[in-house]
Amino acid sequence: MALKRKRSNSSNQVLDDDILQHEPPKHQPVKGKEVSQLSQGAPSSSSSISDLEVEGVEFKITIKGLKQARNKQNKQTPRYKADIIDNLIINPQEKWDKLKSFGGFSIVKAEFKRGDIVEIKRPRETGDPNEKKEWIARVLDVRASDKHHVYLRIAWFYWPEDLPMGRQEYHGRNEVIESNHPDIIVALSVNCLADIKEWDEDDEEAVFDGLYYRQQFDYISQQLTTPKKICVCEEYYNPDTRLVNCPQCKIWMHEQCITEDAVRRHKKSSIVSRLSDKSKSEPDAAPAVVPKKKPNRKPKGYSKKAKTFSQTPTPGPDQSVAATILDGKIRIKEVAGKKNEDNSDSGLDVDNIVDEDIRCLSCGVVIS
């Protein structure tokens, strides 16, 4: 492993003539662990967040000001500090301070530098399906006492299910969360550079095939920043789903919101149509008699607590309505069960398919 020593007056400059050719020490295991197990491991919701100490290799980190987890997101969207070095106490501090600081390091022919996002080698598998996922971290500091002892101060990334608040509906399958969760690992724990990109939600042309991140989890306050809200529902966007953009008002809409609106409209029009047909087929039907309300008497079924009326639900039509966006149109499909003469289910379905234009849920303009 080669270490690139940074200049004392600039962290961005590297001395080419100050490279240490690293050779692994003869005794690789530290504290009885294999090289691939030297890191504490990626953060997990199964570990206690109230613990104030994070185990590192030969070093122990104490975090000042750590709070209990809150199962909610921050209403604001601040950018948390990616490096919480001011909140850390590294023990033994004197030994850490004596380590020389470097701008980067290399393993065989792979080069890494401060700020890189890397994959970390995992320990032996225990059968947990989540172990198939990578451990990902950002390199914040590179220090070494000699070519055999190289340490990295890192900040972990989280998989959504490892957050205290858990995976949310808007989290995509390839989404990870940036955090300032600190740790110290040995450089040989690094496997490779991570295939990951930051997603700027204001960039409508953003395309990424690998992992991505857009949120931050602050390990000190235990809060998660909020993504950008879109659509008339003012909810977030899951990149695994589709969006539709209105050319008139420029709003982005969830495909699900458009299809759900179509289903509601179709069901409402179907019920009105059936009621109208029924009234036409029974022209001599007597009008319903509505009794007058008696004063100071609450109607039967009135709930004081809920301040609502309990009513017997009216049986709905024997049908199922679904909608999808296909070839620039909303395709609405109604599947109604066909009844026999004795009103029993015949087991046959009668399909009714309607295609209609996509209209903006905000301004109503037709979207082609």
C-alpha positions in Angstrom: 0.0 0.0 0.0 1.3 3.4 -0.9 0.5 6.5 1.1 0.3 10.0 -0.4 1.5 12.5 2.1 -0.3 15.9 2.0 1.4 19.2 2.3 1.1 20.9 5.6 -0.4 24.1 4.1 -2.9 22.5 1.8 -5.0 19.3 2.0 -5.5 19.3 -1.8 -1.8 19.0 -2.7 0.2 15.8 -2.6 3.9 15.3 -2.4 4.8 12.8 -5.1 8.2 12.0 -3.5 6.6 11.2 -0.1 4.9 7.8 -0.9 5.2 4.9 1.4 5.1 1.5 -0.2 2.9 -0.4 2.2 3.5 -4.0 3.0 1.1 -5.9 5.2 2.6 -6.8 8.6 3.4 -10.4 9.2 0.7 -10.8 11.9 -2.5 -9.6 10.1 -5.1 -10.4 12.8 -5.8 -7.7 15.3 -7.6 -8.6 18.5 -8.2 -12.0 17.1 -10.0 -10.9 14.0 -9.3 -11.4 10.3 -8.3 -8.5 8.1 -11.7 -8.4 6.5 -13.2 -8.1 10.0 -11.2 -5.2 11.3 -13.9 -2.6 10.9 -16.7 -2.3 13.4 -19.1 -2.9 10.6 -21.8 -0.9 8.9 -24.4 0.7 11.1 -27.5 -1.4 11.8 -30.8 -0.8 13.5 -30.2 -3.8 15.7 -27.3 -2.1 17.5 -28.1 0.2 20.4 -28.0 3.8 19.3 -27.7 4.9 22.9 -24.2 3.6 23.1 -21.8 6.5 23.2 -18.7 4.5 22.1 -17.9 3.2 18.7 -15.2 0.5 18.6 -12.4 1.1 16.1 -9.1 -0.7 15.4 -6.8 0.0 18.3 -8.8 3.2 18.9 -12.1 4.0 20.6 -14.4 6.9 19.6 -16.5 8.7 22.1 -19.2 10.8 20.6 -20.3 14.0 22.5 -23.9 15.1 22.3 -25.5 12.0 20.9 -29.3 12.0 21.3 -31.9 9.3 21.2 -33.5 8.4 17.9 -36.6 10.2 16.8 -39.0 8.2 14.5 -39.6 11.3 12.3 -37.9 13.3 9.7 -36.7 16.9 10.1 -39.3 19.3 8.7 -36.5 21.4 7.3 -33.8 20.2 4.9 -30.5 21.4 6.3 -27.2 20.0 5.3 -25.7 18.3 8.3 -22.0 18.3 8.9 -20.5 15.4 7.0 -17.5 15.3 9.4 -18.3 15.6 13.1 -14.7 15.6 14.3 -15.5 18.4 16.8 -17.8 16.0 18.5 -15.3 13.1 18.7 -12.9 12.1 21.4 -10.5 9.5 20.0 -8.7 7.3 22.6 -5.8 7.0 23.0 -5.8 10.6 21.8 -2.1 11.0 22.1 -1.4 8.0 19.9 -3.9 9.2 17.3 -2.4 12.7 17.3 1.1 11.3 16.7 0.0 9.5 13.5 1.0 11.3 10.3 -1.8 12.6 8.1 -1.9 11.7 4.4 -4.0 12.8 1.4 -4.6 9.3 0.1 -3.4 5.7 -0.1 -3.2 2.9 -2.6 -3.7 -0.8 -2.4 -1.8 -2.7 -5.1 -2.7 -0.6 -8.1 -5.9 0.9 -6.8 -5.6 4.5 -5.5 -7.9 6.2 -3.0 -8.0 9.7 -1.6 -9.8 11.7 1.0 -13.5 12.2 0.2 -13.7 9.0 -1.8 -16.7 6.7 -1.2 -15.5 3.1 -0.9 -16.8 -0.4 -0.3 -15.7 -2.1 2.9 -15.0 -5.8 3.1 -17.6 -7.7 5.0 -17.0 -10.3 7.7 -17.9 -13.9 7.2 -21.5 -14.5 6.2 -23.9 -15.7 8.9 -26.9 -16.4 6.6 -28.5 -13.0 7.0 -29.8 -11.9 3.5 -28.8 -8.3 4.2 -25.2 -9.4 4.3 -25.3 -9.6 0.5 -25.4 -5.8 0.5 -22.2 -3.8 0.4 -20.8 -1.8 3.3 -20.2 1.7 2.1 -18.3 4.6 3.8 -16.7 7.9 2.9 -13.0 8.4 3.7 -12.5 11.5 5.9 -9.0 11.1 7.1 -5.9 8.9 6.3 -3.3 8.4 9.0 -0.4 6.1 9.5 2.5 5.4 11.9 4.5 3.5 9.3 3.8 1.5 6.1 2.4 -1.4 8.2 -0.1 0.6 10.2 -2.5 2.7 8.1 -5.8 3.8 9.5 -8.9 5.5 8.0 -11.4 7.7 9.8 -14.7 7.2 7.9 -18.4 8.0 8.0 -20.8 5.2 7.2 -23.6 5.2 4.7 -26.9 3.5 5.7 -29.2 1.2 3.9 -32.8 2.6 4.5 -33.8 -0.5 6.5 -31.0 0.2 8.9 -32.2 3.7 9.8 -33.9 4.2 13.2 -37.1 5.2 11.4 -36.8 2.3 8.9 -37.3 2.2 5.1 -39.8 4.6 3.8 -42.1 4.2 0.8 -40.2 6.7 -1.3 -36.8 4.9 -0.8 -35.7 3.2 -4.0 -34.2 -0.3 -4.1 -30.7 1.2 -5.0 -30.9 4.1 -2.6 -28.6 4.6 0.4 -28.4 7.3 3.0 -25.3 9.5 3.7 -24.5 9.9 7.4 -21.8 11.3 9.6 -21.8 8.1 11.7 -18.0 7.9 12.6 -15.7 4.9 12.7 -12.0 4.1 12.4 -10.9 1.1 10.3 -7.6 -0.2 8.8 -6.9 0.7 5.2 -6.8 -3.0 4.2 -10.5 -3.2 5.0 -11.2 -1.2 1.8 -12.3 -3.3 -1.1 -12.8 -0.9 -4.0 -14.3 2.5 -4.9 -18.1 2.4 -4.6 -20.3 2.8 -7.7 -22.4 5.5 -6.2 -23.6 9.0 -7.2 -25.3 11.9 -5.4 -28.7 12.6 -6.7 -29.7 16.3 -7.1 -33.5 16.2 -7.2 -33.5 19.6 -9.0 -31.7 18.0 -11.9 -34.4 16.6 -14.1 -31.9 15.0 -16.4 -30.2 13.0 -13.7 -29.6 9.3 -14.7 -27.8 6.7 -12.7 -27.6 2.9 -13.0 -25.9 2.1 -9.7 -26.3 3.2 -6.1 -27.4 6.8 -5.3 -28.0 9.0 -2.3 -30.0 12.2 -1.7 -30.6 12.3 2.0 -28.5 12.7 5.1 -28.8 11.1 8.5 -27.4 13.1 11.3 -25.9 10.7 13.9 -25.8 13.4 16.6 -29.5 14.5 16.4 -30.7 11.1 15.0 -32.7 13.0 12.3 -33.1 12.5 8.6 -33.3 15.3 6.1 -36.4 15.4 3.9 -36.4 14.8 0.1 -38.1 17.1 -2.3 -41.9 17.1 -2.4 -43.7 16.8 -5.7 -47.2 16.3 -7.2 -50.6 17.6 -6.0 -50.3 15.1 -3.2 -47.2 16.8 -1.9 -45.4 13.6 -1.3 -41.9 12.3 -2.2 -40.7 10.4 -5.3 -39.6 6.8 -5.4 -37.3 6.5 -8.4 -38.5 3.0 -9.0 -41.8 4.4 -10.1 -42.8 6.7 -13.0 -43.6 10.4 -13.1 -45.6 12.5 -15.6 -44.7 16.1 -16.3 -47.3 18.8 -17.2 -46.0 21.0 -20.0 -48.3 23.8 -18.9 -47.8 24.2 -15.1 -44.5 22.2 -15.1 -45.7 20.1 -12.1 -44.4 16.5 -11.8 -47.1 13.9 -10.9 -46.9 10.4 -9.6 -48.3 7.8 -12.0 -50.1 6.3 -9.1 -51.9 9.6 -8.3 -53.1 9.9 -12.0 -54.4 6.3 -12.2 -56.1 6.5 -8.7 -57.8 9.7 -9.8 -59.0 7.9 -13.0 -60.4 5.0 -11.0 -62.3 7.3 -8.6 -63.8 9.2 -11.4 -64.8 6.0 -13.3 -66.3 4.4 -10.2 -68.3 7.6 -9.5 -69.6 7.9 -13.1 -70.5 4.2 -13.1 -72.5 4.4 -9.9 -74.4 7.5 -11.2 -75.1 5.8 -14.5 -76.5 2.7 -12.8 -78.7 4.8 -10.5 -80.0 6.8 -13.4 -80.8 3.6 -15.4 -82.5 2.2 -12.3 -84.7 5.2 -11.9 -85.7 5.1 -15.6 -86.7 1.4 -15.4 -88.9 2.2 -12.3 -90.7 5.4 -13.3 -93.7 4.8 -11.0 -91.6 4.1 -7.9 -92.9 6.0 -4.9 -90.6 8.7 -3.6 -88.8 8.0 -0.4 -90.4 9.5 2.7 -88.1 11.5 4.8 -89.4 11.8 8.4 -89.1 15.1 10.2 -86.5 15.4 12.9 -87.8 15.7 16.4 -86.3 18.5 18.5 -83.7 17.7 21.2 -83.4 14.1 20.1 -80.2 12.8 18.5 -80.7 10.5 15.5 -80.2 6.7 16.1 -76.6 5.7 15.5 -75.2 9.1 16.6 -71.7 8.8 18.2 -70.9 11.6 20.6 -67.2 10.8 20.5 -66.8 10.7 16.8 -69.7 13.1 16.1 -70.7 10.9 13.1 -73.6 8.8 12.1 -73.3 5.0 11.8 -74.9 3.8 8.7 -75.5 0.4 7.2 -73.1 0.3 4.2 -74.8 0.1 0.8 -73.7 -2.9 -1.2 -71.6 -1.7 -4.1 -71.6 -3.1 -7.7 -70.0 -6.4 -8.2 -67.0 -5.0 -10.1 -63.3 -4.2 -10.0 -61.8 -1.1 -11.6 -58.1 -0.7 -12.5 -56.2 1.8 -14.4 -52.7 2.1 -16.0 -50.9 4.5 -18.3 -50.3 2.9 -21.7 -49.1 4.5 -24.9 -49.7 8.0 -23.6 -53.3 7.3 -22.5 -55.0 6.2 -19.3 -56.4 2.7 -19.9 -59.3 2.0 -17.5 -60.5 -1.6 -17.2 -63.7 -2.6 -15.5 -64.2 -6.2 -14.7 -67.8 -7.0 -13.6 -69.0 -10.4 -12.5 -71.8 -11.8 -14.7 -74.8 -13.1 -12.7 -77.2 -15.9 -13.5 -80.9 -15.6 -13.5 -81.1 -16.6 -9.9 -78.5 -13.9 -9.0 -75.7 -16.4 -8.5 -72.2 -15.9 -9.8 -71.8 -17.4 -13.3 -68.0 -17.5 -13.0 -67.7 -15.3 -16.1 -66.3 -11.8 -16.3 -67.5 -9.0 -18.5 -64.6 -6.6 -19.4 -65.2 -3.0 -20.2 -62.0 -1.1 -21.4 -61.9 2.7 -21.8 -59.0 4.8 -23.0 -58.9 8.4 -22.0 -56.5 11.4 -22.2 -54.1 12.1 -19.4 -55.0 15.4 -17.8 -52.9 17.4 -15.4 -54.2 17.0 -11.8 -53.4 20.6 -11.1 -54.3 22.7 -14.2 -56.4 20.2 -16.2 -54.5 20.5 -19.4 -54.3 17.4 -21.7 -50.9 15.8 -21.6 -49.9 14.1 -24.8 
